[in-house]
Amino acid sequence: MQVPAQVEYERAGSVEHALTLLARYGPAARVLAGGHSLIPMMKLRLVQPEVLIDINGITDLCYINLTGAQLRIGALTRHAQLLESSVAGEHFAILHDAERVIADPIVRNWGTVGGSLCQADPSEDLSAAFAAMKGTMIIHGPDGSREVSAREFHAGPYETVVGPSELLTEIRLPIRPGGGSGYRKVSRRAGDWPVGAAGAAVWLDGDVITDAGIGLTAVGATHFAAAEAEDFLRGRTATPQTLARAGEIAAENCRPVSDQRGPADYKRHLACELTTRVLGVAVARARGLMA
C-alpha cells in the first residue's frame, strides 16, 4: 500500500514567507510545487519530509517575459505555459521541442519548470535543454539572491546546489543573434522518461560555428553537457561530417549505465546519433531553413 508517512503542511504566500518557513524547518522540509515527482517518492517512502511547504500560491513566480537580451522564466511556470509561449518558442525552439515530449497534458498542466529542475532526475529533459542554452539559475535565500550556471546547478543524482533554506525562483536564458536550437528524444513510449535525449544550440557566422551548446540526458553526461564536443565545433564549418564527429565525441565522453530502459552500449549509440541529428536541426534553424 503506497501511503506517505505523516507530514505537516504549510502554505507560503510569498517568496519571503517561503524562505521564513524553510529557515524554520530546515532540512526536515520539502518544497511542494507540481508534486508529480515528490508525491510518488513520498508514497514509496523514498523521501519522508516532516513538513511540506506548498508554494503554489506564489503567483509572482509564474511568468515568461523578455527583459533586455534575456528570456526570464519564473520557477512556478507550468510546463504547459512554457509550451504555449510564443515568446519562448520564437527565441528558443529547443524549449518547445522538449516540452512536447515531457510526460502528458495532465502532468504538463500542473508540473512546474522549477520543480523539474530541482528534482534533479538524471533523465530530466529540461536539465539538458537549459544546459545546452547555457542558462542561469536565480536562487533566493536568507542573504539575498545568487546566480548559478545551469551546468553547475546539479550536484549529482537528485541533488542540487539549492540549500535547505533557499528557493529557486527564476531561470534566465541569454538571447543571441545568429542562433538555432532543437531537442530530440528516444523513449520507450510517448511521454516516458528518455532512454536518451539530446538538445543543441549553435550560433553561425556564415557557415562557421562560432559557438555551440550541447545538452544530454539519461546517458551519464557530466553536468548534462557535452563540453568536449562543443569545443570541437567552435570555429569549424557546419558540415554533416563535422556534426557527425561532434556526435561521436559526445558519445565518447558519456558514462551511461544499463538499466530497465536499455543497455549502456545502446545509450551511448543514442548519444552519438541524437547529438548528430539535433545539431543538424539547430544548424538548419540558424540558417532559417526550418521552423
BELWOJO-V462203 format. One line per field, one symbol per residue. ss: DSSP state (h for helix, s for strand, l for the rest). phi: phi as a letter, one per 40 degrees, with the letter a starting at -180 (. if undefined). psi: psi as a letter, one per 20 degrees, with the letter a starting at -180 (. if undefined). A space follows every 10 residues. Layout:
# BELWOJO-V462203
ss: ???
phi: ???
psi: ???
This chain:
# BELWOJO-V462203
ss: lllllllsss slllhhhhhh hhhhhhhhss sslllllhhh hhhlllllll ssssllllhh hllsssslls sssslllshh hhhhlhhhhh hlhhhhhhhh llllhhhhhh lshhhhhhhl llllhhhhhh hhlllsssss sllssssssh hhlsssllss llllllssss ssssllllss ssssssslll lllsssssss sssssllsss ssssssslll lhhhslhhhh hhhlllsllh hhhhhhhhhh hhllllllsl lslhhhhhhh hhhhhhhhhh hhhhhhllll l
phi: .cbccdacbb bcbacccccc cccccgccbb cbbcgcbccd ccccgcbbcc bbbcbccccc cbabacbgbb cbbcccccdc cccccccccc cbddccdccc bcfbdccccb cbcccccccf ccbccccccc cccfcbcbbb adchbabbcd cbcccidgbb cccdbbacba bbbccbcgba aaababbcad gccccaaaba bbbbbgbccc aabbbbbgbg ccfgbbcccc ccccgbcccd cccccccccd ccbcbcbcac cicccccccc dccccccccc cccdcccgca c
psi: pnpqrpqqpq opirgggghg ghhgibiiqq podhjhgggh hhhjkhqmqh ppoojiimii jnqorpockq ppoqhjpqgh hhhiohgghg hnhhghgghh jocrhgghhh qqghggghhk pijpghghgh ghilrppppq ahjbqqppqh ijhpiapkpr jprhkrpphq pppppqqjrq rrpqqprhrp irqqhqqpqq pqpqncjpoh qqpppqqjjk ppkkqmhhhg hhhpiqpmrh hghghhgggg hhjqmqqpai irqghghhgh ggghggghhh gggghhikip .
